[in-house]
Structure formats: C-alpha cells, structure tokens
C-alpha cells in the first residue's frame, strides 16, 4: 500500500490527508507543534478566492464539508465586501468581475442597502457588494474537524514531531527524519507553511517564500447581524456565532525563522493597525472592547500565488505552499494535493500556473528587492 507522509498539520496538509484517506491511502501527518496552531487556525476564516484556479472547486466543496468530515466547520455562505472609498470599491468590483465571468452572482449595494445588511458599517462608505458565493467558516472548528476525520478514517497524526531531514536513494525520498525517528514513505507532501523553504533546502530545492506575522483581534460579543461575513478597508474576518468580531489583515510584519520554532508574541503596532482599520470600517461599534488577540505566521510567494506542484526531482515530492490563502482554499487544495500525490496531476483544475518552475529565474535577493525583510532597529543595525 502507498504511504504518504505529509509534513505540516495545517489546513492544506490535513485536508490532503482527509482526501487521501477517502481513497484508502495510508497517511502520516507530521506536525512540529499542535495541528492548526499556526496561520490555519489563526485567520479570518474567509472562503472566497475568485482569482484561484481552484475557486470553482472551493465553492462546490465548502457547503458539503460538514457532512463529508462528520464534524461542524460553522461554514456560512455569502459575503459582503465593503468599499469605504470609491478606489476601494473599484478594486472590489475588479474581483467581482472575475467571479462573474465564471458564472457566479454578486449584487452591488449603495450605502443605504449596505447598512441594512451590515448595520455596523460606516455611513460614509462608498458602497459594497453582496456575494452570492464565498462565505466563511470557523478556523479552529474546521482544523479540528479535519484532524478528527483523518483519525477516524485510520490516518496517523504525529504532533510535537519536528522534521530534521530526509533519506534519499535513486532520486526519491525513502524516509523522513524526525526527532522521533525515521518514517518510511512512498510520497512526501511538503505543506509546512513558512518552514517549507527551510525543509526544501535540505533537498537542494529552492522554494521562494517569505515569512510574515499575521495578526488577529477579537472584540467582546455584539448583537448578531444577518451577514456576519463582511470585510474591507484592508481587513478581513467575520462575526462569530457568539457575536465577537474576529478580524485581521493590514500591514504584515516580515520576520526571520532561523529554526523550527515560531515566534508567538503579537506585535502591538500591527495589532493597533488592525484595530484602527476595523474601527474605520465599523464606527458604530467603536465602543466594543478588544478582549484578545493572537499571531500566526504565514508564507508569501513573490507573486502572491500558491505553489502546488509534484516535482521531477525528487520525483515523489509534492510541494504545497499556499501563500496566505491556505484556509479558505483548503477543501479544494487538499483534494488537488491528494491527486498530485497519487496520480501526479489534478484532474479538476489547471495547476500549470502554480508550478514551482515559474520562479526558476528569480534573483537570489528577491526579498530585499521587494522590501520584504524584517525591520531592524537602527541601534541594532549599527551594533
């Protein structure tokens, strides 16, 4: 029987494990910490990615996931996009046009109609769009559902297990080296988020991703509104079923990941920027207290698009780096990764534009050229 080892217990890795188990493939998920503890469980929960080749499958699968997994994800269909300014609204409409060309429906809203759907929104907003597609889910619930479904079907999840390298022979990976011992494999899926680059380098492969801290703020519970999935002004998020506003976005803080650990403390200036943007978006609930915040770490490719590719050397390695959109696309991306691992291709979407080879000519100092480098205090730089 084929044995697939998946490195990374985030949404992409767990979804791939779920789809592989549905096909009867033996799976071991290796996670250095706790599943869903990074960005996959620490995001706004959005599921609306019209520019992705996986968009149609994302939209088909999300309404089915509770039944397929056997556990709740708290998925809710539809979403409202808000433009505080005309420029913001025009940018939203560009994305809507892409979805409409694929047969999806959206309704443009003036300020009055917008405030009827989302009473929190600013009276000065230029307008918005009600999407009859997309939606949002609870990241924590969803990651729990993936993990339980994998285990229920006989998959193995090894938490607190760090990967240190690989055993290779004949141009293939034969085993994954971990701090708990060797794990033999037929196929390896590398879905380790911002640590993907470090692990790929151990195989002599360059995967260009930059790590950034993603911040979220959560308010005290508020009265429930009909359309709790609303975003704009550079932030994204949702109203939870309890009434909290959970939002993130805005400026990233670029960071270094010198080893397998992940920095945990939040960055107060970044968190304040998120809170300020939410305040501008929803001034009618400016009184709401922020009761908690958290930080996860996301990876970003140079062009902002995922890497989903089965490589030719080693020929049993699948690279799955989602470039900050892993949670929402996870039902579809996990299914695509499962197919790459078993039949070497995806039969429901064209992934050619997501191959790693598109970065073959990328400059070695691309992060510095783009300014995606950690901020260093002038005194530290001079030391």
N, C-alpha and C positions, 0 to 999 in steps of 0.2 A: 504494500500500500504506500502511496506517495505521502511523504511527511513534509509539511510546510512549516517552517519556523518564521514567525512574524516578530520583528523587533520593534516594539513600541505599542503600548496599550492605550493609545488614544482612539478617537472616533474612527479614523481610517483603518488602523490595524485591527480593532475589534470588529468593525463591520466586515472587513475582508475575512476574518476568522469565521464570522457567522455564516457568510455565503459559502465558504469552503466546506464547513460542516454540513450545510444543506446538501452538498454534493458527495458527502461521505469521505471527504479528505481529512486525514489526520493533521491536527493543527496544535502547535505550541506557541502561545503568545508570551514573549519575554518582555517584562517591564521593569525598569530600574527602580521605580517607586511604587505608587499605587495607580491602578488604571484610572484614566480620566483626570489625573491630578494636575496636568499641565493645561494648555490652552483649550483642549477639547471639552473640559468640564468647567472652564472659566471664560465664557464668552457670552455674547448677547442672544444666542440661540436662533439666529436667522437662518432661513432655508430658501433663499431667493437669489439665484445666481444665473441670470439670463445670458451672460456672456460666455458661460462654460459650455463645452460640447456635451457635458453630462446633464445639462439643465432639464431636458425633457424627461430623462430617467429620474432625476431628483424629484421632479414634480409628480411623476407617476407613483413613486415608491413611498413618499412620506405619509400619505393618508393610509397606507397599508401597514406601516411599521409596527404599530401596537399589536395588531393581530399576528404578524409574522414573528415578532420577538416573544410575544406572550407576556409582555410587561408594558406598563404605560410610559410613553415619552412626553405626554402632555402637548402633543402636536396640535396646533390650531392653524387652519388655513386662512388665507388672505393677509394682506399687509397694507399699511398706509405709509406712503413716502411724502415727506413734508419739505417744502422749499421756503425758507424764511425770506429769501431774496429771489428776484427774477433769475439771477445767474444760477442759484442752487436749483430752482425749479426746472430750468432748461436742461441742466445736467441730468436730472431725474428722468425727464422726458426722453433723453437720448437712450437711456437704458430701457425704458418702456417700449420704445420703437423696436429695439432688438427682440424683445419678448413678443410683441405683436406680430412681427414677421414670422414667428414660429407658431402662430395661431393662438396665443394667449391674450386674454382680455384685461383691459385696465380702463378706469374711468377718471377723467380729470375733474378736479374739485376746486371751486373757488373758496375763498376764506370762510364764508358762512357755512358751506357744505362740509368743509374740512373740520370746523369746530363742532358741528353736530355729531361727527363720528369720533372725534378726539377732543373732548372738552378742555383738556389741559393746554391746548396749543395756543400760541401767541395770536392775538388779534391782528398783528401786523404781518403775519405770514403771507407770502405772495400766493400760495395755493398748494395743492398737493395732488396725489394720485392714489386711488383705491385700486389695489391689485387683486384681481380675481384669481390669483395664483400665489405661490410663495407661502409664507407663513413663518411660524416659529415653534420651537419646542424647548423643553427644559433640558439643558445640557447635562446636569447631574443625573436626572432621571434616565435620560437616554443612554448615557455611558453605562449606568448600572444595568439597564435593560440589555444592552449589547453583551456585557460581561456575563450576566446570568444565562442568557440564551446560549452563548458559546459553551458554558459549563454544562448546562442542561443537556446539550447535544453531544457531550463527550469530549469537547475541546479542553485543552490544558492551558491554564493561565498561571505563569510564574511571576509573582510580584516580588519586589525587592531583589531583583536579579539583574546585575549590571553586565553588559556585553563588553568583553575586552578585546576581541579579535575573531579571526576565522581560521579554520583549517581548509586548505585547498589542495586539489590534485586534478590534473588533466583539464585545467581551465574551468573547473567547477568548485563551488563551495561544498565541502563534505561535512563540515560541522561548525557550529557556533561556539566560541569560547566564552564562558561566563564565569562569574565569581562563585558559581555553584557547581561548576563542572562543564564538560563538553555536552552539546546537544547535537546529535546527528541529524542530517537534513537532506532532502532531495531538492527543495527550493527554499530560498530565503527572500522574505519581503522586508525591505528596509523602510520602515514608516516611523522613524524616531524623531519626527519634528525637527527642532533646531539642532539636534545632535546627529542628524542624518549625515551632514558633511563630514564630521569627525570620524564616524564609523565607515563611511565610504572611502575615506582617505586611507584606511588600513588595508584596503584592497587596491590602492593605487588609482582610485576613481575620484575625480573632482565633481562634486555636486555644489554648485554655487548658491548658497543661501546665507542670509544674514539674520542674526537673532535679534529680536526686539521684545521688550516687555509690553504686554497688553494689560491695561488697567480696567477694572470694573468698579462701579459704585452702586450701592443698593440703598434705597430710601426706606423709611418706615412705610407700613401699608397705607394705601389710599383707597378711596372708593373705586370699585371696579368699573371700567368702561367697556363698551362693546368691542372696540378694536384696540386691544392691548399691544398689538404688534405695530408700533409706529416709530419711524426714525427719520433723521435729517440733521442738518447742521453739523455734519461730520461725526455724529454719534449713532450708534445702533443699539438695539436692545428690545425689551419687552416689559409689559406688566405681568408679574407672576400671578398665579391663581389666588394667592393670598392678598394681592394688591400692591406689593412692592414694585417700584420701578428699578429695573436692573439694566444699567447702561454702561457702555464703554466706547472706545474709539478716540478720534482726535489724533494728536501727535504721538508717534511712537518714541520710546527711548531705546536707542540702539545699545546693545550690550555685548560683551565678550562672554563666551562659555569656555573657560580654559580647561574644564574637565567634565566629568559626567554629572556634576551637581548642577542644580538650577537655583539661581538667586530667588529668594522668597519675599523679602520685604517690598512693599509698594513704594512707588516714587511719588512723594507728596505733590510736587509741581504738576506732574502728569495727571494725577488724580484730581487736582484742583481744576485743571483744564477741562476734564470730562464733566465735572460738576457744573462748571460755568456754562458749557455748551448745552447741557440738559436744562439748566435754568433758563437760558435764552429760548430754547425750544418750547418749554412748558412753563411759562412765567406764572400761570395760575396756581401752580403747586410749588412755588418757590419756598414756601414755608416748610416743606417736607424735610425732615432731618435725614442726613446720610447716616445710616446705622452700621454699615460695614463696607469694606472694600477688599479687593484681592487683586493679585497679579498673577498672570501666567506668562509663558514665553512662546512666541510664535516665530516661524521661519518665513522669510520673504525671498523669493527668487528675483533676479534682476528685472524681469519683465512683469512680475506680479502674477504670473500664471503657474499652476501646478506643474510638477514633473510626475508623469505616470508612464513608466517605461520598463520593459523587460530587456535587459542588456544582452549583448552578444558575448561579453567577456567580463566577469564570469557569466556563462550563458544560463545559469539558474538563479540569477539575482533580479528581483523586481524592486525598482526604486519608486517610492510613493511619497512625494513631498508636496503638500497641498497649498503652500504659500498663503497662509492665513484664512483659507476658506474651507478648512477640513471638516468642521462640524456639519454645516448645512448640506454639503455635498456627500456626506458620508454614506447614506444608503446606496447612492449610485457609484461613488468612487470605490467603496468596498467591493461591490459586485464586479466592477471593472478590474480591480486588483486581483480578485479571485480568479477571473478568467485569464489574466496575464500569467498568473502562477500555474494554471492548469493547462490551458491550450495555447498560451503565448500571444494571445490577441484578445481584443474586446470586440464582441460581435454586435453591440447595440449603439456604439458611438465611435466616431473617428477621433482617435487619440494621437494622430500623427503630429499635430501641432504642440503636443505636450511631451515630446521626446527630449531626453537629456542632451542629445547631439545638437540641439539648436544653440547651445552655449559653447560649442567647440572653439570658436574664435574669440571668446570673451577674454578681455585683458585680465591679467593676474591681480591688478589693483582695482578691480571694478568697484568694490565697496567704497574706496577712497574717492574715486571719480564721481560717484553718486552722492557722496557725503553721508553714507550710511555707516558711520563709525561712532563708537562710544564717546560721549563728552568727557573731557579730562579737564579738571580744574587747572587754571594757569600755573598755580604754585606747584601742583604735582607734575605738570609737564616740564617745568623748569628744574625740578629736583634731579 
